[in-house]
Amino acid sequence: MRTIDLFSGCGGMSLGFQNAGFDVVAAFDNWEPAVNIYSKNFTHPIYKADLNEDAPVDQIERLQPDIIIGGPPCQDFSIAGYRNMGERANLTIRYAEIISKLKPKWFVMENVYNIERMPVLPKATKIFKDAGYGLTTRILNASYCGVPQARMRFFMVGHLGDKDDFLGELLDGRQSENPMTVYDYLGDSLHTEYYYMHPRSYNRRAVFSIHEPSATIRGVNRPIPDGYKRHHADKADISDGVRALTSKERSYIQTFPESFVFEGKKTDVEQAIGNAVPVKLAEYVAKCILDYEQKEGAPSI
């Protein structure tokens, strides 16, 4: 299926769908550091574009996608800065508007897991339903979908003319029985049993074992601060050879392959890695879609 990735970031979703067998023909994003990383890792083009404008939407239409995938930022502003505040500038709504205008056979929208509590989701859902899509929604824990990370993400999959929850059985039934640990995925390649991940606040633990799923990889990667006081839930004391992960190691936990090139300022690279859809999570969803598409009786549009 001809695939276009909107709000693609550095390419986690694109790579996952490409690995599953989809023909990714183009990507669009408006954050230059992510565009630069993406362009170094794929042979198809990525376009730096503000999707609030009409020109890139016309360009997408000319590419005739069978499926549009994407993870629109949930804020009421684009990563390029505050402007055009309001519903049109809400990129989740904008994504729904693009889908409803172009009507690809399929779409996938990935987002923060708590979007279900936000008023934007019913608005976007109505746009999709009015355009004729059957919808399947799930919050997936990546560690049950081939990723060594307890990352919770919301997915909505739309299929023109289908019933709601058409993909639910496949998405639920293929999850692993146990969560994947860092050791399951990387073995001893980190050469440390314990590692430091800078917490959102010091009320949370920061030292993890490779024998559990990683916490969510965020866009911040800092060294262990001087005078760090051990949290009661830390798996080890920092004196036990604990260290922070490198950018490359964090990309492995996001299931990017070793061959994937990350270039740019360190803060931009860390942000791009943290913002990415884990490759294997995208691949998990993509394979469910492919198998559903190939099943006898799946509606053909």
C-alpha positions in Angstrom: 0.0 0.0 0.0 1.2 3.5 -0.9 1.9 5.1 2.5 2.4 8.8 3.5 3.6 9.7 7.0 2.4 13.1 8.4 4.1 14.7 11.4 6.6 12.0 10.8 9.3 13.2 13.2 12.6 11.4 12.6 10.9 8.3 11.1 9.9 5.7 13.8 6.5 5.2 12.3 7.7 5.2 8.7 10.4 2.6 9.5 8.0 0.3 11.3 5.5 0.4 8.4 8.3 0.0 5.8 9.7 -3.0 7.7 6.2 -4.6 7.7 6.0 -4.3 3.9 4.3 -1.0 3.3 5.5 1.3 0.4 6.3 4.5 2.2 6.4 7.1 -0.6 6.8 10.4 1.3 6.8 12.1 4.7 6.0 15.5 5.9 7.1 17.4 9.1 7.8 21.0 10.1 10.7 20.5 12.6 13.9 20.9 10.7 16.2 18.7 13.0 13.7 15.8 12.5 13.5 16.4 8.8 17.3 16.3 8.6 17.6 13.0 10.5 14.8 11.5 8.4 16.4 12.4 5.1 19.6 10.6 6.1 17.8 7.3 6.6 15.2 6.9 3.9 15.4 6.9 0.1 12.0 8.5 -0.3 11.6 12.2 0.2 10.5 14.1 3.3 9.1 17.6 2.9 9.5 20.3 5.4 6.0 21.7 5.4 3.4 23.4 7.6 0.4 21.1 7.3 -1.9 24.0 8.4 -1.3 25.3 4.9 -3.2 24.0 1.8 -0.3 23.5 -0.6 1.2 20.4 1.1 -2.3 18.9 1.3 -2.6 19.3 -2.5 0.8 17.6 -2.8 -0.3 14.7 -0.6 -3.4 14.2 -2.7 -1.3 14.0 -5.9 0.7 11.2 -4.3 -2.5 9.1 -4.1 -1.9 7.4 -0.8 -3.7 4.2 0.1 -2.9 4.8 3.8 -1.9 7.9 5.7 -0.1 7.4 9.0 0.9 10.0 11.6 1.3 11.3 15.1 0.0 14.8 15.2 1.3 16.8 18.2 -1.5 17.3 20.7 -0.8 20.9 21.7 -2.7 23.8 20.3 0.4 25.0 18.6 2.9 23.5 16.2 6.5 22.8 17.1 7.5 25.8 15.0 6.0 28.1 17.6 2.8 29.8 18.8 0.6 31.0 16.0 -2.9 30.8 14.6 -4.1 29.6 18.0 -7.5 27.9 17.9 -9.1 24.7 16.5 -7.6 25.0 13.1 -4.1 25.1 14.6 -4.8 22.1 16.7 -2.9 19.6 14.7 -5.0 16.6 15.8 -8.0 18.3 14.3 -5.9 19.3 11.2 -4.9 15.7 10.8 -8.6 14.6 10.8 -9.4 17.4 8.3 -6.7 16.1 5.9 -8.0 12.5 6.2 -11.6 13.5 5.6 -10.6 15.6 2.6 -8.4 13.0 0.9 -10.2 9.9 2.1 -7.4 7.3 1.9 -8.6 3.7 2.3 -6.8 3.5 5.7 -5.4 5.9 8.2 -3.5 5.5 11.5 -3.3 8.2 14.1 -0.9 7.8 17.1 -1.0 10.1 20.1 -0.4 10.5 23.8 -2.3 7.9 25.8 -4.3 10.4 27.8 -5.8 12.0 24.6 -8.9 9.9 25.6 -9.5 12.5 28.3 -9.1 15.5 26.1 -11.9 17.3 24.3 -10.0 17.2 21.0 -10.6 13.4 20.6 -14.4 13.5 20.2 -14.1 16.4 17.7 -11.6 14.4 15.6 -13.6 11.2 15.9 -16.7 13.0 14.6 -14.7 14.2 11.5 -13.5 10.7 10.8 -17.0 9.1 11.3 -18.6 11.8 9.1 -16.1 10.9 6.4 -17.2 7.2 6.5 -14.5 5.5 8.5 -14.9 2.5 10.8 -12.6 3.1 13.8 -10.6 0.9 16.1 -9.0 2.6 19.1 -6.5 1.1 21.5 -4.0 2.2 24.2 -1.1 -0.1 23.6 1.7 -0.8 26.1 4.8 -1.1 23.8 6.4 -3.7 26.1 3.7 -6.2 25.0 4.3 -5.3 21.3 7.9 -6.1 20.8 9.5 -3.0 22.4 11.6 -3.2 25.7 9.9 -0.1 27.1 6.7 0.4 29.1 5.5 3.2 26.8 1.7 3.7 26.7 0.4 5.2 23.4 -3.0 5.7 21.9 -3.7 4.4 18.4 -6.7 5.0 16.2 -6.9 3.0 13.0 -9.5 3.9 10.4 -10.8 1.9 7.4 -13.3 3.3 5.0 -16.7 1.7 5.1 -15.9 -0.8 7.9 -17.5 -1.4 11.2 -16.0 0.0 14.4 -13.4 -2.1 16.3 -12.7 -4.1 13.1 -9.0 -4.5 14.1 -9.5 -5.0 17.8 -9.2 -8.8 17.8 -5.8 -8.7 16.0 -4.4 -5.8 18.1 -5.4 -7.6 21.3 -4.6 -11.2 20.4 -1.0 -10.7 19.2 0.4 -9.1 22.3 3.0 -11.1 24.2 2.1 -12.8 27.5 4.9 -11.0 29.3 6.4 -7.5 28.9 9.7 -7.3 27.0 12.7 -6.3 29.2 15.8 -4.5 28.0 17.7 -7.7 28.5 15.3 -9.6 26.3 15.9 -7.2 23.5 19.6 -6.1 23.9 21.1 -8.9 26.1 24.3 -7.7 27.8 25.2 -5.3 25.1 24.8 -2.2 27.4 27.6 -3.7 29.6 25.8 -2.5 32.7 23.0 -4.1 34.7 21.6 -0.8 36.0 21.2 2.5 34.3 20.1 6.1 35.1 17.1 7.7 33.3 16.5 11.3 34.4 13.0 11.4 36.0 10.3 14.0 35.4 10.6 14.8 39.1 12.7 13.5 42.0 9.5 12.0 43.4 10.1 9.2 40.9 12.8 6.6 40.7 15.6 7.1 38.2 17.7 3.8 38.4 16.4 0.9 36.4 17.5 -2.7 35.8 17.9 -4.2 32.4 15.8 -7.1 33.6 12.6 -5.0 33.4 11.1 -2.9 30.6 12.6 0.6 30.3 10.5 3.6 31.5 9.3 5.8 28.6 12.2 7.3 26.7 11.6 11.0 26.8 13.2 13.9 24.9 15.5 14.7 27.9 18.8 12.8 28.7 20.9 14.1 31.5 23.8 12.7 33.4 23.4 11.6 37.0 23.4 14.9 39.0 26.0 15.5 41.7 24.6 14.6 45.1 21.8 12.5 43.7 19.8 11.0 46.6 18.6 7.4 46.1 14.9 7.0 45.6 13.4 4.2 47.6 12.3 2.4 44.4 15.7 2.6 42.6 17.0 -0.8 41.6 20.6 0.0 42.7 22.7 2.7 44.3 24.5 5.0 41.8 27.8 3.8 43.4 27.1 0.4 41.9 28.4 1.4 38.4 25.2 3.0 37.4 25.4 5.4 34.4 23.1 7.3 32.1 22.4 5.8 28.6 24.0 7.3 25.5 21.8 8.8 22.8 22.4 5.7 20.6 21.5 3.3 23.4 18.2 5.2 23.9 17.5 4.8 20.2 17.9 1.1 20.6 15.3 1.0 23.3 13.1 2.9 20.9 13.9 -0.1 18.6 15.8 1.9 16.0 18.4 -0.3 14.3 22.1 0.3 14.8 22.3 1.5 11.2 19.9 4.4 11.8 21.9 7.6 11.6 21.2 10.4 14.2 23.0 13.6 13.3 22.5 17.1 14.7 22.7 19.0 18.0 22.6 16.7 21.0 19.5 18.3 22.4 17.7 18.0 19.1 18.8 14.4 18.6 17.5 13.5 22.1 14.2 15.2 21.4 13.8 13.4 18.1 14.5 10.1 19.8 12.1 10.7 22.6 9.3 12.0 20.4 9.5 9.0 18.0 7.0 6.2 17.7 9.0 3.0 18.7 9.8 1.3 15.4 8.6 -2.2 16.6 5.4 -0.7 18.0 4.6 0.8 14.6 5.5 -2.5 12.9 3.2 -4.4 15.2 0.2 -2.2 14.2 1.2 -2.3 10.6 1.3 -6.1 10.5 -2.1 -6.3 12.0 -3.4 -4.0 9.3 -1.8 -6.0 6.5 -3.2 -9.3 7.8 -6.6 -7.8 8.1 -6.4 -6.4 4.6 -5.4 -9.8 3.3 -8.2 -11.6 5.2 -11.0 -12.8 3.0 -14.1 -10.6 3.7 -12.3 -7.4 4.5 -14.3 -4.7 2.7 -12.7 -3.5 -0.5 -13.2 0.2 -1.3 
